[in-house]
Each structure stands twice: as C-alpha cells, then as structure tokens.
Amino acid sequence: MNPALITGLVLAGGQGRRMGGVDKGLQAFAGATLAQHALQRLAPQVGRTMLSANRHLDDYRQLGVPVWPDALPAALPEYAGPLAGMLAGLQHCETPLLVSVPCDTPHFPLDLVVRLSDAMTAADAEIAMAVSRDGDSLQPEPTFCLIRVGLANSLREFMQSGQRRVHTWAAQHRLAEAVFDEPGAFANANTLDDLDRLRTPRGP
C-alpha cells in the first residue's frame, strides 16, 4: 500500500496518572521528547503525521505537525481515553487511512505500518490491529491501529453510547491482526521507572 495514502497519528492525550500527572509526551527520551521520538519513528512509514493531545497544545505545536485536541462527543467526560484521540485524528484526516500509535511506546516496529497495511489488504479489512507475541500467548495492542477514515461516524456513535474500549469498537468491524514477534517492541512507559528502563540503549 502506498504510504502517501496513510496519515500517522501520535496519541499524546493521556493523563499520566501513574507518572504523577506529568504530560507523558513531553518527557525526555533519546535527546528529544517521547512525542517527538514517536513522530520521527512514524514519519518514514506514512505520507504525513499529526498529533492529538488535551493539554500543552502550544508545546506540541512546536514539533511542526498539526495538533488536534481530543474529540469529545456530547455527554462524555473531559477525558475519554485513546478513542477520543483517534476520533480527532479521523475527523481531521485527509487521506483514506489513519494509523495511530501512542506516544509512550518508543520502540514500536519500524515496519509497523507496512505490516498493518499488508494484513488489512489480505483480509479486505476495515481495521488492522497490532498483536504482540509473548511466549505462547498473543496480546492485542489496540492503540496501534490502521483505520479506514470512513469509520469516524461509527466511532463517534460508539463513544456516545458510553463505551471506551478500543478493541470492543474495532471488533464491530472487519478486523485484521498483524502479529509481531519482536521482544519489547510494544513495551510502554506507564511510570517514570518504566521510562528509565526504556531509555536503556537497545537495537532499532
């Protein structure tokens, strides 16, 4: 699939509660911030990039990409989880496809998008989701999704019904999975200690 057909979205709208309320995306990582690192890792895989956040928007705009506040359909609380960022991305996406990645998972695969797009094409799916392998078990990685932009209304209605789980919404559509075997590729920083561990040098 042509990368020019895909917009990459970095999700940076988390509350950072387990980090003491800090804005995760603005935490230092590899000479940049987590959000900047995610954009740099994603950019070669897609035609364009953007970011969703719900605070410090001016700081994020200094990264040189469009920044959109989380989309909150009527009657939803101020914070509605990653789906609110995905909805914002879908509403502003100008390409047929949107791929989302969270800002706090700095070692996500460099071939993430091509493998998601291959899975989508092979299954004629509407959504392709990353799945990580841990021994004999498979773990869905719901925020790593390739989504057809025509699903924006479906997502809005799902959120308006009071639901917030990415996988529950995705399972309502033709869903493909791309399995990744790379150890640690989807390790994320929930706490400051997690972030320190992720800063330990490793391969690409």
VOLO-529142 format. One record per atom (N, C-alpha, C): z, y, x. Coordinates in steps of 0.05 Angstrom, whole numbers, plus 5000, padded with zeros to 4 digits. Layout:
BEGIN
ZYX ...
end
This chain:
BEGIN
500049765017 500050005000 500050255018 498450445010 498250695025 500850855024 502050915048 504651065048 504351335034 501951445033 501651705021 502251704991 502351464979 502951434951 505951424945 507551434966 510351384964 511951634974 513851724958 515751924966 518351794973 519551874995 522151765003 524451954995 526451844982 528751994973 531251904987 532652085000 535252025012 537452104992 539151914985 541351964966 543752064981 544552314976 546852424991 548852554971 549052444947 550652564927 553352434923 554152254941 556752114938 559052304941 561352214930 563752374931 565352344957 564852134972 566252084997 569252044994 570051924972 572951904966 574351744988 573151534998 574451365018 574251485046 572951715048 572851875073 574552125070 576252135050 577952365046 576552595032 574252535018 572852735003 570752895019 570252815044 568252965060 565552895049 563553065055 560853015047 559552825068 559152575060 558152375079 555652465093 553752565079 551152625091 551252825113 553452985114 553653185135 555353095159 556252835159 557752735181 555952675205 557052715229 555352685253 554652395258 552152355266 551252085273 548752105292 548951985315 546751965334 545452245340 547152445345 546052705351 545052865328 545452765304 544552905280 546752875259 545952895234 547852815212 546752565200 548452435184 547552185171 545052245154 545052465139 542752525122 540252575139 540552725160 538152775177 537152525190 538952355199 538252095211 536651925191 537651915166 536251765146 533451875141 533252135139 530552255135 528752185158 529752205183 528052145206 527151845206 528951675198 528251385197 526351315175 526551465153 524851415130 522051545132 521951775144 519451935144 516951785153 517051635175 514651495183 513651275164 515351205144 514650985126 513451085100 513451355095 512651465070 510851705074 509751805052 508052045053 509552305055 511852315042 513452555042 516352475036 518252655041 521052595037 522452825022 524652755009 526352944996 529252834995 531052984985 533852904985 535252994960 537052834950 538752904927 541652934936 542953134925 545753184932 547053334909 549753364910 551053514889 553053724900 552953764926 554553984939 553354054966 554054284977 552954375002 549954365003 548654454981 545754434979 544454605000 545554835006 544255015026 544354885054 546454735060 546554595086 544354385087 543954235065 541954035065 539154155066 538754385054 536054505055 535254585083 537154615101 536554675129 535154445143 535154215130 533753985141 530753995137 529854195121 526954245118 525554075098 527053955079 525753795058 526753905031 525253845009 526253924983 528953784977 530853934966 533453834959 533953884930 534653664916 535053684887 537853604879 539153754862 541853674852 541553424834 543653264833 543553034816 542853104788 541252934775 540452984747 542552854729 543653014711 545752914693 544952954664 543952744651 543352764623 545752854607 545352964584 547453064567 549652864563 552152954562 554452804556 555452624579 554252654602 555152504625 557152664641 558952534656 560852674672 559452804696 560952974710 559853134732 558752944754 559952724758 558952534778 558252274764 555752194766 554751954752 553651744771 554251764797 553451554815 550551584825 549651374839 546951394852 544651424832 545051324807 542951344788 542251634782 544151814784 543652094779 541852214801 542152124826 540452204847 537652084844 537551834836 534951704831 533351844809 534751914788 533452054766 532352324775 533952474790 532952724801 530452684818 530452474834 528152414850 525752354834 526052184813 523852114796 522752354781 524452534773 523652774758 521952964775 522452964801 521053144819 518953014836 518652754833 516752604850 513852664842 512152724861 509352794856 507452574865 508552344872 506952104879 507551884859 505851674858 506251464838 508851304842 509851314867 512151134874 514351294888 516851224883 519151334896 520751114909 521551154934 523350964947 525951104953 528150984947 530751104951 532250954973 533751114989 535550995009 538151165009 540451055012 542951205014 543151325042 544551555044 544851685070 546751545088 548451365078 550651255094 550150975105 547550905107 546750635117 544750675139 545650765163 543850875183 541950675197 542450415194 540850215208 538850075189 538250195166 536450065148 533750005162 532349795153 529949695168 527749905171 526449905194 524250085199 521749995183 521749755173 519549655157 520449625128 522449765120 523549735093 521449785072 519950005074 518150085053 515749895051 514649815073 512349635071 513149365059 515449275065 516349015054 517049045024 518149265016 518549304988 515949334973 514049474985 511449514971 509849254970 510049084991 508848824990 509948654968 512648654965 513948504944 513148604916 512948864913 512148984888 509248894880 507548914900 504748844895 504348554888 505748384903 505448094899 506348004872 508448144861 509548064835 508648244812 506848434818 506048634798 508448744785 510448834801 513048924791 513049224786 515049304771 515549594767 517549704787 519349524796 521349594815 521549374836 521849454861 522449264883 525049334896 526849144899 529549194909 529949034935 531349154954 532049014978 534348814972 534248594986 536448394984 537048305013 539548315020 540348235047 541447945047 540947805069 541947525071 544447525088 546547395078 549047365093 549647065093 548846925114 549146635114 547346505093 548646355075 547046225054 546946395028 548246625028 548246795004 546447035006 545547124983 543747354982 545347584967 545147824978 546548054967 544548274959 544248334933 542548564926 543548824939 541648984946 542249254957 540949454938 542249514915 540949654893 539949934899 541250074918 540350344923 537850354941 537050124952 534550104967 532349994948 531150184934 529250114912 526650254915 524450114909 521850244906 521250234876 520750474864 520650504835 518050644827 516850554806 514550694794 515650934779 514351164783 515551414772 515451424742 513751264730 513651254701 516151154687 518051054703 520550954692 522751164689 522051414694 524051634693 525351644665 523751624644 524951644617 526751404611 525951174621 527650934617 530350974631 530351084655 532851124669 534551334655 533351544645 534851754631 536251634607 534751474591 535851354567 538151154574 537751014596 539850824605 542350974612 542151194626 544451344633 545751474609 544151564590 545251694566 546851494549 546251234552 547751024538 550450974551 551051114573 553651084586 553750884609 551450774616 551350574637 550650704664 551650574686 551250694712 550350504734 550250244728 549650044748 546650034753 545850084778 543050084786 541849814779 543149594787 541949334784 541549264754 543449344737 543149294709 540649424697 540249674706 537749814696 535249684708 535249624733 532949514746 532149244733 534149084726 533648824714 532348834687 532249074674 530949104649 527949134652 527049144676 524149184682 523148954699 520548954704 519348744722 520448804750 522148634760 523548684785 522848474806 522048574829 521448404852 523648454873 524048254890 526048274911 524748224938 525648374958 524748344985 527248265001 527148025013 529547925027 529348005057 531548115067 531748195095 533948035108 533147915131 535047745146 536547885169 535748135175 536848265198 539848315195 541548205212 544448255210 545148555213 546748645195 547748925197 545849135188 543449065179 541449265172 542449435149 544049325131 544949475108 547949535109 549149525133 551949605136 552249905131 554149975114 554450255107 557150365114 557350625114 559850765122 561350855097 563250685088 564950765066 567350925075 568250875100 570551015111 569751135138 571451295149 570951415176 571051195197 572750995193 572750765212 570050615211 568950575187 566350455185 564250615201 564350875198 562451045211 562751025242 565151015251 565550975280 564350715290 564650505274 563450245282 560350265282 559250405263 556350425261 555250605284 556850765296 556050935318 555750775344 556750535345 556450365368 553550305373 552550355397 549650315403 548750025396 546350005384 545149745378 542149785379 540649585374 537749605374 536749775351 534149815349 533049985328 533449865301 
end
